[in-house]
Amino acid sequence: MPLRLIILVALALATVASAVSWLGVRRLHSPKHPTPAAAPPLPAPTGPQRVALVLHPGKLNAGFARRLVEAACTDAGWAAPLVLETTVLDPGFGQASQALREGADVVIAAGGDGTVRAVARALAHQDAVLGIVPLGTGNLLARNLGIPVSDVGAGVRNALHGTGRRIDMGRIALRNDRTGTHTDHVFLVMGGVGLDAVVVAATKDDLKAKFGWLAYSEAGFRSLPGKRQRMLISLDGQPAQSRTVHSVLFANCGRLPGGIELIPDSTIDDGYLDVVVMSPRSILGWIWLGATIVLRPRAAIPVINYYQARRVRVTVPDPTETQLDGDLSGAVTSLDVRIDPGALIVRSHPGLDRQRTRQVMRKGRS
């Protein structure tokens, strides 16, 4: 048999096998939820503010961000900001808690997603507003809120003078029965168990420093196709259903770096988690999934399913890696996730002009 014919037959058999496999994917039973009305934005501040800056000192533009915040407070006639630097042992929670004790009206998280998440945990259900000055690699929450991620000055103006928005927060309990560990965390964008966490673990630090979020793509290609595993998934307290999948994601919002919308119509203030179950069974399945995420055809495909729930429980037979907002959070045998509606007030709309930013920039270079 000619080599060309052998290859064509092999491709045809692989395509048929993949199609049969895809058609066998089952959806979870999930109740329908009403779409809530969007909450109105909160007004921008009009009077003086007590400002606290929780700063990751190791980030590239940390010093520049500090100078801009100090200059902005001086220009507004406010007291000098309380500046608290993060540490390896405390990435922001203790500093934000101190800011609250000292009466801060707005607490600015200047760092990466880990800094923002730690500060947000302290500010949950408090009157103080969260401001974000993105200095990290992913800057996932900032991207989903429309905060500029490559303009430090715009981030500072937004944090101090922008309008507010009340958003949801995810809360998760992680348990590993093999080691006896049990930890509680929060997340603001999305977490996951399975291959997505493997990709985070495989991402090289030197590539992240050089190429930013694109480094995750390189790790993703190395991690494909990956091995699927059986997971028990329960939505909103319903009986757990067994599925063989690559990843289960639970998201508060759905935009990834590069403007990619992983979850269609996801909103950050609807009081629900968006749950994504990914189950490609071959390279062709991953290509199909990738094309669907990028091109957004209207027809649903069986290799990725979307649900909404207020609570999610996932159990796995063997310890499996997890990630929260792009940071590893450990291997688990089970996890419980719930949405905390309206937990945070975040400044999420751009504010004043750029003239003062340019003045501080020139001063910093002189």
SEPA-266428 format. One record per residue (C-alpha): residue in three letters; x, y, z. Coordinates in nm, 4 decimals, padded with zeros to 6 digits. Layout:
N
[rec 'ALA',[X,Y,Z]]
...
This chain:
366
[rec 'MET',[00.0000,00.0000,00.0000]]
[rec 'PRO',[00.1469,00.3390,-00.0959]]
[rec 'LEU',[00.2685,00.5507,00.1934]]
[rec 'ARG',[00.0317,00.8355,00.1016]]
[rec 'LEU',[-00.2705,00.6044,00.1192]]
[rec 'ILE',[-00.1563,00.4645,00.4546]]
[rec 'ILE',[-00.1303,00.8161,00.5962]]
[rec 'LEU',[-00.4744,00.9117,00.4630]]
[rec 'VAL',[-00.6327,00.5981,00.6125]]
[rec 'ALA',[-00.4632,00.6636,00.9483]]
[rec 'LEU',[-00.5852,01.0240,00.9523]]
[rec 'ALA',[-00.9380,00.9160,00.8639]]
[rec 'LEU',[-00.9422,00.6564,01.1415]]
[rec 'ALA',[-00.8078,00.9099,01.3922]]
[rec 'THR',[-01.0736,01.1619,01.2894]]
[rec 'VAL',[-01.3548,00.9080,01.3248]]
[rec 'ALA',[-01.2250,00.7911,01.6629]]
[rec 'SER',[-01.2002,01.1487,01.7858]]
[rec 'ALA',[-01.5512,01.2307,01.6629]]
[rec 'VAL',[-01.6974,00.9260,01.8378]]
[rec 'SER',[-01.5088,01.0203,02.1545]]
[rec 'TRP',[-01.6299,01.3816,02.1416]]
[rec 'LEU',[-01.9897,01.2743,02.0875]]
[rec 'GLY',[-01.9611,01.0644,02.4020]]
[rec 'VAL',[-01.8836,01.3621,02.6238]]
[rec 'ARG',[-02.1681,01.4208,02.8689]]
[rec 'ARG',[-02.2771,01.7521,03.0107]]
[rec 'LEU',[-02.3336,01.8045,03.3802]]
[rec 'HIS',[-02.6874,01.8580,03.5007]]
[rec 'SER',[-02.7032,02.2238,03.6009]]
[rec 'PRO',[-03.0020,02.4397,03.7026]]
[rec 'LYS',[-03.0771,02.7526,03.5023]]
[rec 'HIS',[-03.0076,03.0855,03.6719]]
[rec 'PRO',[-03.1689,03.4228,03.5974]]
[rec 'THR',[-02.9476,03.7013,03.4678]]
[rec 'PRO',[-02.9279,03.9744,03.7360]]
[rec 'ALA',[-02.9442,04.3432,03.6556]]
[rec 'ALA',[-02.6097,04.5237,03.6397]]
[rec 'ALA',[-02.5267,04.7271,03.9493]]
[rec 'PRO',[-02.4853,05.1026,03.8889]]
[rec 'PRO',[-02.1330,05.2470,03.9248]]
[rec 'LEU',[-02.0436,05.4243,04.2473]]
[rec 'PRO',[-01.9538,05.7951,04.2202]]
[rec 'ALA',[-01.5948,05.9152,04.2125]]
[rec 'PRO',[-01.4678,06.0647,04.5402]]
[rec 'THR',[-01.5207,06.4378,04.5940]]
[rec 'GLY',[-01.3452,06.5086,04.9246]]
[rec 'PRO',[-01.0050,06.4324,05.0734]]
[rec 'GLN',[-00.9001,06.0706,05.1024]]
[rec 'ARG',[-00.6717,05.8853,05.3393]]
[rec 'VAL',[-00.4583,05.6837,05.0987]]
[rec 'ALA',[-00.2571,05.3705,05.1696]]
[rec 'LEU',[-00.0232,05.2125,04.9145]]
[rec 'VAL',[00.0573,04.8422,04.9504]]
[rec 'LEU',[00.3611,04.8101,04.7261]]
[rec 'HIS',[00.5496,04.5083,04.5943]]
[rec 'PRO',[00.9050,04.6508,04.6057]]
[rec 'GLY',[01.0478,04.3917,04.3669]]
[rec 'LYS',[00.8384,04.4950,04.0673]]
[rec 'LEU',[01.0026,04.6887,03.7847]]
[rec 'ASN',[00.8048,05.0140,03.8210]]
[rec 'ALA',[00.7546,05.0020,04.1973]]
[rec 'GLY',[00.9544,05.3186,04.2677]]
[rec 'PHE',[00.7840,05.5091,03.9871]]
[rec 'ALA',[00.4401,05.4062,04.1138]]
[rec 'ARG',[00.5258,05.5256,04.4635]]
[rec 'ARG',[00.6405,05.8649,04.3375]]
[rec 'LEU',[00.3233,05.9069,04.1334]]
[rec 'VAL',[00.0967,05.8245,04.4281]]
[rec 'GLU',[00.2858,06.0629,04.6569]]
[rec 'ALA',[00.2713,06.3398,04.3948]]
[rec 'ALA',[-00.1002,06.2843,04.3346]]
[rec 'CYS',[-00.1775,06.3128,04.7065]]
[rec 'THR',[00.0280,06.6326,04.7293]]
[rec 'ASP',[-00.1494,06.7815,04.4259]]
[rec 'ALA',[-00.4889,06.7036,04.5770]]
[rec 'GLY',[-00.3963,06.8622,04.9123]]
[rec 'TRP',[-00.4298,06.5317,05.0959]]
[rec 'ALA',[-00.2059,06.3813,05.3624]]
[rec 'ALA',[00.0947,06.1873,05.2414]]
[rec 'PRO',[00.0041,05.8247,05.1615]]
[rec 'LEU',[00.0797,05.5478,05.4050]]
[rec 'VAL',[00.3283,05.3288,05.2149]]
[rec 'LEU',[00.3559,04.9650,05.3218]]
[rec 'GLU',[00.5824,04.7238,05.1346]]
[rec 'THR',[00.5004,04.3572,05.0907]]
[rec 'THR',[00.7361,04.0779,05.1964]]
[rec 'VAL',[00.7868,03.7156,05.1007]]
[rec 'LEU',[00.6089,03.6085,05.4193]]
[rec 'ASP',[00.3260,03.8608,05.3838]]
[rec 'PRO',[00.2313,03.9490,05.0238]]
[rec 'GLY',[-00.0213,04.2149,05.1258]]
[rec 'PHE',[-00.2858,04.0951,05.3698]]
[rec 'GLY',[-00.1145,04.2226,05.6846]]
[rec 'GLN',[-00.0253,04.5534,05.5219]]
[rec 'ALA',[-00.3833,04.6095,05.4016]]
[rec 'SER',[-00.5153,04.5185,05.7478]]
[rec 'GLN',[-00.2825,04.7798,05.8999]]
[rec 'ALA',[-00.4074,05.0353,05.6477]]
[rec 'LEU',[-00.7646,04.9680,05.7585]]
[rec 'ARG',[-00.6698,05.0117,06.1244]]
[rec 'GLU',[-00.5160,05.3490,06.0382]]
[rec 'GLY',[-00.8344,05.4672,05.8695]]
[rec 'ALA',[-00.7514,05.4358,05.4997]]
[rec 'ASP',[-01.0328,05.5258,05.2610]]
[rec 'VAL',[-00.8587,05.3712,04.9622]]
[rec 'VAL',[-00.5951,05.0973,04.9679]]
[rec 'ILE',[-00.3926,05.0728,04.6471]]
[rec 'ALA',[-00.2451,04.7349,04.5574]]
[rec 'ALA',[00.0620,04.8019,04.3425]]
[rec 'GLY',[00.2034,04.4691,04.2255]]
[rec 'GLY',[00.0975,04.1522,04.0508]]
[rec 'ASP',[-00.2102,03.9347,04.0876]]
[rec 'GLY',[-00.0810,03.7875,04.4152]]
[rec 'THR',[-00.0535,04.1330,04.5733]]
[rec 'VAL',[-00.4006,04.2325,04.4536]]
[rec 'ARG',[-00.5500,03.9093,04.5847]]
[rec 'ALA',[-00.3883,03.9464,04.9284]]
[rec 'VAL',[-00.5041,04.3075,04.9650]]
[rec 'ALA',[-00.8533,04.2184,04.8468]]
[rec 'ARG',[-00.8829,03.9481,05.1124]]
[rec 'ALA',[-00.8305,04.2102,05.3820]]
[rec 'LEU',[-01.0731,04.4583,05.2228]]
[rec 'ALA',[-01.3627,04.2163,05.1735]]
[rec 'HIS',[-01.6856,04.3653,05.3145]]
[rec 'GLN',[-01.5024,04.6754,05.4397]]
[rec 'ASP',[-01.5835,05.0369,05.3555]]
[rec 'ALA',[-01.2384,05.1051,05.2128]]
[rec 'VAL',[-01.2032,05.0970,04.8340]]
[rec 'LEU',[-00.9511,04.8836,04.6465]]
[rec 'GLY',[-00.7341,05.0644,04.3923]]
[rec 'ILE',[-00.5162,04.8684,04.1517]]
[rec 'VAL',[-00.1870,04.9743,03.9946]]
[rec 'PRO',[-00.0857,04.6750,03.7785]]
[rec 'LEU',[00.2853,04.5921,03.7977]]
[rec 'GLY',[00.2803,04.2171,03.7361]]
[rec 'THR',[00.2868,03.9709,03.4465]]
[rec 'GLY',[-00.0752,03.8682,03.4091]]
[rec 'ASN',[-00.2647,04.1535,03.5796]]
[rec 'LEU',[-00.5813,03.9505,03.5309]]
[rec 'LEU',[-00.8243,04.1517,03.7434]]
[rec 'ALA',[-00.7051,04.4806,03.5958]]
[rec 'ARG',[-00.7599,04.3474,03.2435]]
[rec 'ASN',[-01.1121,04.2352,03.3273]]
[rec 'LEU',[-01.1958,04.5742,03.4773]]
[rec 'GLY',[-01.0525,04.7692,03.1850]]
[rec 'ILE',[-00.7702,04.9207,03.3919]]
[rec 'PRO',[-00.4625,04.9960,03.1748]]
[rec 'VAL',[-00.1908,04.7409,03.2450]]
[rec 'SER',[00.0988,04.9146,03.0687]]
[rec 'ASP',[00.0424,05.2718,03.1912]]
[rec 'VAL',[00.1364,05.3197,03.5568]]
[rec 'GLY',[00.0161,05.6780,03.5579]]
[rec 'ALA',[-00.3276,05.5786,03.4318]]
[rec 'GLY',[-00.3471,05.3137,03.7022]]
[rec 'VAL',[-00.2682,05.5690,03.9733]]
[rec 'ARG',[-00.5237,05.8192,03.8415]]
[rec 'ASN',[-00.7842,05.5474,03.8245]]
[rec 'ALA',[-00.7102,05.4259,04.1793]]
[rec 'LEU',[-00.7379,05.7733,04.3305]]
[rec 'HIS',[-00.9999,05.9474,04.1192]]
[rec 'GLY',[-01.1940,05.6808,03.9297]]
[rec 'THR',[-01.5502,05.5682,03.9866]]
[rec 'GLY',[-01.6156,05.2645,04.2025]]
[rec 'ARG',[-01.7707,04.9311,04.1220]]
[rec 'ARG',[-01.8842,04.6599,04.3590]]
[rec 'ILE',[-01.7631,04.3162,04.2459]]
[rec 'ASP',[-01.7834,03.9553,04.3575]]
[rec 'MET',[-01.5033,03.7486,04.5072]]
[rec 'GLY',[-01.4398,03.3753,04.4979]]
[rec 'ARG',[-01.3686,03.1814,04.8172]]
[rec 'ILE',[-01.2173,02.8352,04.8107]]
[rec 'ALA',[-01.1322,02.5645,05.0631]]
[rec 'LEU',[-00.8547,02.3289,04.9529]]
[rec 'ARG',[-00.8072,01.9893,05.1157]]
[rec 'ASN',[-00.5439,01.7216,05.0681]]
[rec 'ASP',[-00.6400,01.4035,05.2531]]
[rec 'ARG',[-00.3002,01.2470,05.1800]]
[rec 'THR',[-00.1123,01.5157,05.3734]]
[rec 'GLY',[-00.3916,01.6247,05.6072]]
[rec 'THR',[-00.3653,01.9897,05.4976]]
[rec 'HIS',[-00.6639,02.2233,05.4692]]
[rec 'THR',[-00.6286,02.5841,05.3566]]
[rec 'ASP',[-00.8712,02.8643,05.2707]]
[rec 'HIS',[-00.8087,03.1257,05.0013]]
[rec 'VAL',[-00.9794,03.3899,04.7914]]
[rec 'PHE',[-00.9528,03.4593,04.4200]]
[rec 'LEU',[-01.0715,03.7430,04.2018]]
[rec 'VAL',[-01.0556,03.6151,03.8449]]
[rec 'MET',[-01.0383,03.2363,03.8194]]
[rec 'GLY',[-00.8986,02.9217,03.9677]]
[rec 'GLY',[-00.8738,02.5686,03.8438]]
[rec 'VAL',[-00.7815,02.2089,03.9135]]
[rec 'GLY',[-00.6038,01.9904,03.6602]]
[rec 'LEU',[-00.4109,02.0747,03.3461]]
[rec 'ASP',[-00.4389,02.4536,03.3830]]
[rec 'ALA',[-00.2449,02.4300,03.7095]]
[rec 'VAL',[00.0088,02.1993,03.5440]]
[rec 'VAL',[00.0662,02.4700,03.2821]]
[rec 'VAL',[00.1182,02.7318,03.5545]]
[rec 'ALA',[00.3706,02.5029,03.7250]]
[rec 'ALA',[00.5522,02.4387,03.3947]]
[rec 'THR',[00.5881,02.8079,03.3078]]
[rec 'LYS',[00.9513,02.9148,03.3256]]
[rec 'ASP',[01.0315,03.2188,03.5389]]
[rec 'ASP',[01.2939,03.3489,03.2966]]
[rec 'LEU',[01.0415,03.3416,03.0119]]
[rec 'LYS',[00.7838,03.5195,03.2286]]
[rec 'ALA',[01.0364,03.7930,03.3023]]
[rec 'LYS',[01.1206,03.8307,02.9327]]
[rec 'PHE',[00.7898,03.7711,02.7549]]
[rec 'GLY',[00.5243,03.8253,03.0233]]
[rec 'TRP',[00.1978,03.6317,02.9880]]
[rec 'LEU',[00.3113,03.4755,02.6584]]
[rec 'ALA',[00.5324,03.2443,02.8644]]
[rec 'TYR',[00.2170,03.0549,02.9681]]
[rec 'SER',[00.1516,02.9713,02.6017]]
[rec 'GLU',[00.4924,02.8082,02.5702]]
[rec 'ALA',[00.4241,02.5987,02.8804]]
[rec 'GLY',[00.0810,02.5090,02.7453]]
[rec 'PHE',[00.2239,02.3687,02.4223]]
[rec 'ARG',[00.4720,02.1597,02.6201]]
[rec 'SER',[00.1955,02.0257,02.8452]]
[rec 'LEU',[-00.0396,01.9132,02.5654]]
[rec 'PRO',[-00.2164,01.6856,02.5092]]
[rec 'GLY',[-00.1874,01.5902,02.8758]]
[rec 'LYS',[-00.3618,01.3101,03.0588]]
[rec 'ARG',[-00.7287,01.3310,03.1468]]
[rec 'GLN',[-00.8471,01.2165,03.4868]]
[rec 'ARG',[-01.1708,01.1320,03.6569]]
[rec 'MET',[-01.3250,01.4006,03.8758]]
[rec 'LEU',[-01.6444,01.4116,04.0790]]
[rec 'ILE',[-01.8158,01.7460,04.0221]]
[rec 'SER',[-02.1102,01.8856,04.2179]]
[rec 'LEU',[-02.2869,02.2117,04.1320]]
[rec 'ASP',[-02.4961,02.3927,04.3947]]
[rec 'GLY',[-02.5181,02.0911,04.6245]]
[rec 'GLN',[-02.6527,01.8507,04.3628]]
[rec 'PRO',[-02.5341,01.4876,04.3641]]
[rec 'ALA',[-02.1767,01.4630,04.2387]]
[rec 'GLN',[-02.1375,01.3533,03.8775]]
[rec 'SER',[-01.8313,01.1688,03.7522]]
[rec 'ARG',[-01.6499,01.3050,03.4457]]
[rec 'THR',[-01.3135,01.2297,03.2842]]
[rec 'VAL',[-01.1658,01.5698,03.2031]]
[rec 'HIS',[-00.8468,01.7744,03.1768]]
[rec 'SER',[-00.9465,02.0730,03.3879]]
[rec 'VAL',[-01.2302,02.2242,03.5838]]
[rec 'LEU',[-01.2153,02.6038,03.6009]]
[rec 'PHE',[-01.4262,02.8229,03.8283]]
[rec 'ALA',[-01.4247,03.1864,03.7297]]
[rec 'ASN',[-01.5435,03.5203,03.8586]]
[rec 'CYS',[-01.4768,03.6755,03.5170]]
[rec 'GLY',[-01.3497,03.5392,03.1908]]
[rec 'ARG',[-01.0974,03.7593,03.0088]]
[rec 'LEU',[-00.7420,03.6325,02.9613]]
[rec 'PRO',[-00.4320,03.8256,02.8495]]
[rec 'GLY',[-00.4326,03.9125,02.4827]]
[rec 'GLY',[-00.7993,04.0068,02.4908]]
[rec 'ILE',[-00.9083,03.6412,02.4766]]
[rec 'GLU',[-01.2550,03.5793,02.6212]]
[rec 'LEU',[-01.2400,03.2328,02.7753]]
[rec 'ILE',[-01.5959,03.2554,02.9066]]
[rec 'PRO',[-01.8608,03.4229,02.6911]]
[rec 'ASP',[-02.0824,03.6807,02.8625]]
[rec 'SER',[-01.9085,03.6365,03.1973]]
[rec 'THR',[-01.9568,03.9251,03.4415]]
[rec 'ILE',[-01.7788,04.0038,03.7647]]
[rec 'ASP',[-02.0830,04.1184,03.9628]]
[rec 'ASP',[-02.3602,03.8690,03.8820]]
[rec 'GLY',[-02.3380,03.6644,04.2031]]
[rec 'TYR',[-02.2404,03.3427,04.0230]]
[rec 'LEU',[-01.9327,03.1416,03.9404]]
[rec 'ASP',[-01.8784,03.0507,03.5778]]
[rec 'VAL',[-01.7691,02.6875,03.5684]]
[rec 'VAL',[-01.5743,02.5541,03.2696]]
[rec 'VAL',[-01.5162,02.1830,03.2114]]
[rec 'MET',[-01.2515,02.1068,02.9477]]
[rec 'SER',[-01.2277,01.7540,02.8115]]
[rec 'PRO',[-01.0436,01.7309,02.4750]]
[rec 'ARG',[-00.9374,01.3746,02.4036]]
[rec 'SER',[-00.6744,01.4339,02.1358]]
[rec 'ILE',[-00.4650,01.7010,01.9691]]
[rec 'LEU',[-00.7537,01.7578,01.7280]]
[rec 'GLY',[-00.9747,01.8230,02.0289]]
[rec 'TRP',[-00.7358,02.0878,02.1603]]
[rec 'ILE',[-00.7232,02.2527,01.8182]]
[rec 'TRP',[-01.1026,02.2562,01.8109]]
[rec 'LEU',[-01.1166,02.4014,02.1612]]
[rec 'GLY',[-00.8596,02.6704,02.0817]]
[rec 'ALA',[-01.0379,02.7712,01.7635]]
[rec 'THR',[-01.3663,02.7928,01.9530]]
[rec 'ILE',[-01.2223,03.0210,02.2223]]
[rec 'VAL',[-01.0632,03.2527,01.9667]]
[rec 'LEU',[-01.3313,03.2544,01.6949]]
[rec 'ARG',[-01.6412,03.2235,01.9175]]
[rec 'PRO',[-01.8772,03.0276,01.6903]]
[rec 'ARG',[-02.2373,03.0175,01.8092]]
[rec 'ALA',[-02.2671,02.6385,01.8106]]
[rec 'ALA',[-02.1601,02.4644,02.1333]]
[rec 'ILE',[-01.8936,02.1963,02.1146]]
[rec 'PRO',[-01.8634,01.8961,02.3473]]
[rec 'VAL',[-01.4955,01.9414,02.4408]]
[rec 'ILE',[-01.5700,02.2496,02.6520]]
[rec 'ASN',[-01.8848,02.3039,02.8585]]
[rec 'TYR',[-01.9989,02.6115,03.0514]]
[rec 'TYR',[-02.2155,02.6230,03.3630]]
[rec 'GLN',[-02.3123,02.8702,03.6336]]
[rec 'ALA',[-02.3306,02.7945,04.0042]]
[rec 'ARG',[-02.3020,02.9597,04.3420]]
[rec 'ARG',[-02.1067,02.6663,04.4849]]
[rec 'VAL',[-01.8858,02.3997,04.3289]]
[rec 'ARG',[-01.7284,02.0918,04.4820]]
[rec 'VAL',[-01.4652,01.8847,04.3007]]
[rec 'THR',[-01.3147,01.5583,04.4300]]
[rec 'VAL',[-01.0260,01.3711,04.2686]]
[rec 'PRO',[-00.8843,01.0281,04.3556]]
[rec 'ASP',[-00.5200,01.1419,04.3564]]
[rec 'PRO',[-00.3655,01.4751,04.4670]]
[rec 'THR',[-00.4002,01.7169,04.1750]]
[rec 'GLU',[-00.2485,02.0615,04.1307]]
[rec 'THR',[-00.4589,02.3761,04.1618]]
[rec 'GLN',[-00.4062,02.7414,04.0717]]
[rec 'LEU',[-00.5693,03.0685,04.1753]]
[rec 'ASP',[-00.5391,03.3765,03.9542]]
[rec 'GLY',[-00.2331,03.2256,03.7863]]
[rec 'ASP',[-00.0503,03.1308,04.1088]]
[rec 'LEU',[-00.0042,02.7725,04.2254]]
[rec 'SER',[-00.2090,02.6874,04.5340]]
[rec 'GLY',[-00.1088,02.3278,04.5992]]
[rec 'ALA',[-00.2228,01.9739,04.5249]]
[rec 'VAL',[-00.5646,01.8685,04.6543]]
[rec 'THR',[-00.7935,01.5703,04.6768]]
[rec 'SER',[-01.0996,01.7949,04.7070]]
[rec 'LEU',[-01.1977,02.1585,04.6877]]
[rec 'ASP',[-01.5060,02.3627,04.7705]]
[rec 'VAL',[-01.5658,02.6933,04.5930]]
[rec 'ARG',[-01.8336,02.9540,04.6546]]
[rec 'ILE',[-01.9050,03.3027,04.5298]]
[rec 'ASP',[-01.9040,03.5943,04.7747]]
[rec 'PRO',[-02.1353,03.8457,04.6035]]
[rec 'GLY',[-02.0485,04.2154,04.6151]]
[rec 'ALA',[-01.7561,04.1600,04.8496]]
[rec 'LEU',[-01.5324,04.4411,04.7174]]
[rec 'ILE',[-01.5533,04.7992,04.6003]]
[rec 'VAL',[-01.2947,04.8553,04.3262]]
[rec 'ARG',[-01.2006,05.1708,04.1408]]
[rec 'SER',[-01.2483,05.0654,03.7824]]
[rec 'HIS',[-01.2879,05.3727,03.5614]]
[rec 'PRO',[-01.0047,05.5999,03.4378]]
[rec 'GLY',[-00.9688,05.9365,03.6016]]
[rec 'LEU',[-00.7723,06.2578,03.5524]]
[rec 'ASP',[-00.5448,06.3878,03.2755]]
[rec 'ARG',[-00.1864,06.2741,03.2174]]
[rec 'GLN',[00.0002,06.6011,03.2641]]
[rec 'ARG',[00.1100,06.5335,03.6227]]
[rec 'THR',[00.2247,06.1826,03.5275]]
[rec 'ARG',[00.4562,06.3279,03.2650]]
[rec 'GLN',[00.5958,06.5804,03.5179]]
[rec 'VAL',[00.6795,06.3071,03.7700]]
[rec 'MET',[00.8258,06.0922,03.4934]]
[rec 'ARG',[01.0589,06.3741,03.3853]]
[rec 'LYS',[01.1571,06.4363,03.7463]]
[rec 'GLY',[01.2365,06.0683,03.7979]]
[rec 'ARG',[01.4640,06.0658,03.4942]]
[rec 'SER',[01.6544,06.3808,03.5915]]
